[in-house]
Amino acid sequence: MAVQINPSILSADFARLADEAKAVEGADWLHVDVMDNHFVPNLTLGVPIVESLSRATDTPLDCHLMIENPDRWAPQYVEAGAGSVTFHAEAAAAPVRLAREIRAKGARASMALKPATPIEPYEDLLPELDMLLIMTVEPGFGGQSFLDIMLPKIRRTRELISKHGLELWLQVDGGVAEATIERCADAGADVFVAGSAVFGKDDPAAAMRSLRAKAEAAAASHEQVVTAAAAWACDH
């Protein structure tokens, strides 16, 4: 698994978004939280801001749509410049059709699950996706504490991905910081959204490097354990 760090501009200074984007140019993606005050109790930004950001940075945009009716709106975010668009399983009327439309327009298709939404009912949809997002807080606000009870769900999701032999990224979002990122990586996540753990620091670039190092070390250790378990199973 290749570790990816996606700083969330939800924790950035909205009056200086272009400068904030430049401060994290070493990121793999720039995570953009879109909220409509209906699906979640918060209102953030929309298509015009995504269009402006796509012109202001070379870092690809990872748009997380916490909105109602993503079937209608998600394709517009691809047209606005997003390289990856995430819709919520709880909000999409036709998730397979929507994922295929996002892909057809040239972006990566991703589906998100709230903490209480199990992964198992969506197992058959996984081949239609490029990424799955496990929320590790209730969506709507930044700065929340990480929910440890999501770690088994991350593990089960990674097991399903491996079971089907998919090249599917597994993203986690919510409370990801130096104290929690290793546990997420050990559970099988490989894409990490970090808000205040990056933009809340004096040196966002250094904060990203530290998070990446911790996640890579945990991912390497996890891979060694998996490889050793597989070798033992073959021998026995």
Backbone torsions as a table, in degrees:
resi	resn	phi	psi	omega
1	MET	NA	129.7	176.3
2	ALA	-91.7	119.6	-178.8
3	VAL	-69.6	135.8	176.2
4	GLN	-127.9	137.3	178.5
5	ILE	-113.0	123.4	-177.8
6	ASN	-120.1	95.8	177.7
7	PRO	-64.5	138.8	-179.4
8	SER	-97.6	122.5	-179.2
9	ILE	-72.2	-3.2	174.3
10	LEU	-59.2	-27.0	179.8
11	SER	-98.5	3.7	-179.8
12	ALA	-86.1	172.9	175.8
13	ASP	-83.0	108.4	-175.7
14	PHE	-64.0	-20.1	178.4
15	ALA	-79.7	-10.5	-176.9
16	ARG	-134.4	42.6	-172.1
17	LEU	-61.0	-39.3	179.7
18	ALA	-62.7	-44.2	178.5
19	ASP	-66.3	-39.6	-179.8
20	GLU	-64.9	-38.1	177.6
21	ALA	-63.8	-39.1	179.1
22	LYS	-66.5	-31.1	-177.8
23	ALA	-68.7	-17.0	-179.0
24	VAL	-122.4	36.1	-176.8
25	GLU	-65.9	-13.1	175.4
26	GLY	-82.5	0.1	-179.2
27	ALA	-71.7	156.3	175.6
28	ASP	-75.6	-40.9	177.3
29	TRP	-143.7	157.8	171.8
30	LEU	-105.8	116.8	-174.6
31	HIS	-84.1	125.5	-176.6
32	VAL	-117.8	112.3	-179.5
33	ASP	-88.8	117.3	179.2
34	VAL	-106.5	117.7	-177.8
35	MET	-127.1	142.0	-172.8
36	ASP	-112.6	3.3	-178.5
37	ASN	65.7	18.9	175.2
38	HIS	-124.9	-58.5	176.7
39	PHE	-67.1	-36.9	173.6
40	VAL	-129.9	155.1	-176.6
41	PRO	-83.7	55.5	177.8
42	ASN	-157.9	154.4	179.8
43	LEU	-126.7	124.9	-177.5
44	THR	-119.9	-96.1	-172.7
45	LEU	-141.5	173.9	-174.9
46	GLY	-140.7	-154.9	-173.5
47	VAL	-55.5	-46.2	-178.1
48	PRO	-59.0	-38.1	179.3
49	ILE	-68.2	-39.9	177.9
50	VAL	-62.3	-42.3	177.1
51	GLU	-59.1	-44.2	-179.8
52	SER	-66.1	-43.3	179.9
53	LEU	-62.9	-39.4	-178.8
54	SER	-63.5	-26.1	176.7
55	ARG	-85.1	-21.9	-173.3
56	ALA	-91.4	-13.4	-176.9
57	THR	-142.3	151.2	174.3
58	ASP	-89.8	-8.8	177.9
59	THR	-72.0	127.4	-179.1
60	PRO	-63.1	148.3	-176.2
61	LEU	-97.0	131.8	178.6
62	ASP	-111.7	98.4	-174.3
63	CYS	-92.3	122.2	178.8
64	HIS	-105.3	108.0	-175.4
65	LEU	-90.6	104.4	173.7
66	MET	-100.4	70.3	-172.1
67	ILE	-139.8	158.5	170.6
68	GLU	-77.6	155.0	176.7
69	ASN	54.9	50.2	177.7
70	PRO	-64.3	-22.5	178.4
71	ASP	-57.2	-33.9	179.2
72	ARG	-83.1	-42.3	-167.7
73	TRP	-93.2	-29.5	-173.7
74	ALA	-54.9	-44.0	-179.7
75	PRO	-59.6	-28.3	179.5
76	GLN	-67.7	-28.0	179.3
77	TYR	-74.5	-30.3	172.8
78	VAL	-65.0	-46.2	179.8
79	GLU	-62.8	-27.7	179.5
80	ALA	-78.5	-11.2	176.8
81	GLY	122.1	1.8	179.5
82	ALA	-70.4	136.8	177.4
83	GLY	-91.5	-17.3	177.0
84	SER	-144.3	134.7	179.7
85	VAL	-128.3	125.9	-179.5
86	THR	-109.7	126.7	173.8
87	PHE	-113.1	158.2	179.9
88	HIS	-90.6	134.8	177.3
89	ALA	-58.2	-34.6	-176.9
90	GLU	-71.9	-16.0	-175.6
91	ALA	-109.3	-21.8	-174.3
92	ALA	-79.5	133.5	177.5
93	ALA	-80.0	-36.2	-178.0
94	ALA	-137.9	78.7	-172.1
95	PRO	-61.4	-37.0	180.0
96	VAL	-66.6	-47.5	178.7
97	ARG	-60.1	-41.1	-179.2
98	LEU	-66.5	-43.9	178.8
99	ALA	-59.8	-42.0	-179.8
100	ARG	-67.3	-35.1	178.8
101	GLU	-68.3	-42.3	177.9
102	ILE	-60.2	-45.7	179.0
103	ARG	-63.6	-41.0	-178.4
104	ALA	-63.3	-28.3	179.4
105	LYS	-84.0	-4.8	173.1
106	GLY	106.0	8.3	179.9
107	ALA	-112.5	165.7	173.9
108	ARG	-79.1	137.4	-178.9
109	ALA	-99.9	131.1	-178.3
110	SER	-134.7	148.1	176.9
111	MET	-123.9	138.1	-178.9
112	ALA	-110.1	149.6	176.8
113	LEU	-124.4	130.2	172.4
114	LYS	-65.5	164.1	-178.1
115	PRO	-54.9	-37.4	-176.5
116	ALA	-84.6	-4.3	-177.8
117	THR	-90.9	118.9	-179.1
118	PRO	-73.6	156.6	179.4
119	ILE	-82.6	-31.0	-168.9
120	GLU	-56.8	-39.4	179.6
121	PRO	-64.6	-15.4	-176.5
122	TYR	-105.0	11.9	-177.3
123	GLU	-56.0	-42.4	-177.0
124	ASP	-70.6	-15.6	179.9
125	LEU	-85.3	-15.8	-171.5
126	LEU	-55.4	-38.7	179.5
127	PRO	-64.5	-15.4	-179.9
128	GLU	-85.2	-4.3	-172.5
129	LEU	-113.9	156.7	172.5
130	ASP	-102.0	-20.7	-179.2
131	MET	-155.2	148.3	172.7
132	LEU	-122.3	133.2	-179.1
133	LEU	-108.6	120.6	173.0
134	ILE	-98.4	114.9	177.3
135	MET	-73.9	128.1	-179.9
136	THR	-107.0	14.0	166.2
137	VAL	-147.1	169.5	172.3
138	GLU	-72.8	127.7	-176.4
139	PRO	-65.0	146.6	176.1
140	GLY	140.9	-34.8	-176.7
141	PHE	-142.5	145.3	174.4
142	GLY	-82.7	169.8	175.1
143	GLY	79.6	10.7	179.8
144	GLN	-81.7	160.5	179.4
145	SER	-80.6	141.6	179.8
146	PHE	-61.2	136.7	178.6
147	LEU	-94.6	103.8	-178.9
148	ASP	-60.7	-26.2	-177.8
149	ILE	-67.7	-6.8	176.9
150	MET	-84.3	-12.9	-177.3
151	LEU	-60.4	-43.8	176.5
152	PRO	-61.6	-34.5	178.1
153	LYS	-66.2	-39.0	176.4
154	ILE	-61.8	-44.2	179.7
155	ARG	-62.6	-44.6	-179.8
156	ARG	-62.9	-37.9	179.3
157	THR	-65.9	-44.2	177.8
158	ARG	-61.3	-37.7	178.7
159	GLU	-64.2	-39.8	178.1
160	LEU	-66.5	-40.1	178.1
161	ILE	-61.6	-45.6	179.7
162	SER	-66.6	-38.2	179.9
163	LYS	-56.8	-39.6	-177.4
164	HIS	-94.5	0.8	177.6
165	GLY	63.2	39.5	-174.5
166	LEU	-94.3	146.2	171.8
167	GLU	-91.9	65.4	-173.2
168	LEU	-111.4	121.9	177.5
169	TRP	-71.2	145.3	178.0
170	LEU	-118.8	108.6	-175.1
171	GLN	-101.6	145.5	172.5
172	VAL	-123.9	144.5	-175.0
173	ASP	-145.1	120.2	176.5
174	GLY	127.6	109.5	177.7
175	GLY	71.1	16.9	179.1
176	VAL	-76.2	121.9	-177.4
177	ALA	-154.6	-177.8	-178.1
178	GLU	-59.6	-30.1	-177.6
179	ALA	-81.2	-12.4	-174.5
180	THR	-124.0	-20.0	-171.0
181	ILE	-64.8	-33.4	179.8
182	GLU	-65.1	-38.8	178.9
183	ARG	-65.2	-38.3	178.3
184	CYS	-65.3	-43.8	179.6
185	ALA	-65.4	-40.5	178.9
186	ASP	-63.9	-30.8	179.5
187	ALA	-78.3	-14.3	176.0
188	GLY	121.9	0.1	177.1
189	ALA	-73.5	148.6	177.3
190	ASP	-131.2	-6.3	176.6
191	VAL	-124.6	125.9	-170.1
192	PHE	-124.0	120.0	175.6
193	VAL	-90.9	125.3	-179.8
194	ALA	-132.5	125.3	-178.8
195	GLY	-100.7	-86.0	-178.1
196	SER	-65.5	-23.4	178.3
197	ALA	-69.2	-12.9	176.2
198	VAL	-113.6	-61.5	-175.1
199	PHE	-72.9	-15.3	177.8
200	GLY	-85.9	1.6	-178.2
201	LYS	-102.1	156.6	178.7
202	ASP	-65.0	-32.9	-180.0
203	ASP	-124.5	89.0	-177.8
204	PRO	-57.7	-38.0	-179.2
205	ALA	-63.6	-42.6	178.0
206	ALA	-65.7	-37.9	178.3
207	ALA	-62.5	-40.5	177.4
208	MET	-63.8	-43.0	179.9
209	ARG	-61.3	-40.3	179.8
210	SER	-66.2	-43.5	178.5
211	LEU	-62.5	-43.3	-179.4
212	ARG	-61.4	-44.0	-178.8
213	ALA	-61.6	-43.3	179.7
214	LYS	-64.8	-43.0	-179.2
215	ALA	-66.9	-40.7	-179.8
216	GLU	-64.7	-39.8	179.1
217	ALA	-64.7	-43.1	179.8
218	ALA	-67.7	-38.9	179.4
219	ALA	-65.2	-40.1	178.7
220	ALA	-64.0	-41.8	178.7
221	SER	-64.7	-41.4	178.2
222	HIS	-61.5	-42.5	-178.6
223	GLU	-65.0	-37.4	178.2
224	GLN	-64.0	-40.7	178.9
225	VAL	-64.6	-44.2	-180.0
226	VAL	-63.0	-43.5	-179.6
227	THR	-63.8	-41.9	-179.7
228	ALA	-66.0	-39.1	179.1
229	ALA	-65.9	-40.5	179.4
230	ALA	-65.4	-40.9	179.2
231	ALA	-64.4	-40.5	177.9
232	TRP	-63.0	-41.6	-179.5
233	ALA	-63.3	-39.9	179.2
234	CYS	-65.3	-37.2	-178.6
235	ASP	-73.8	-19.5	-175.6
236	HIS	-117.3	NA	NA
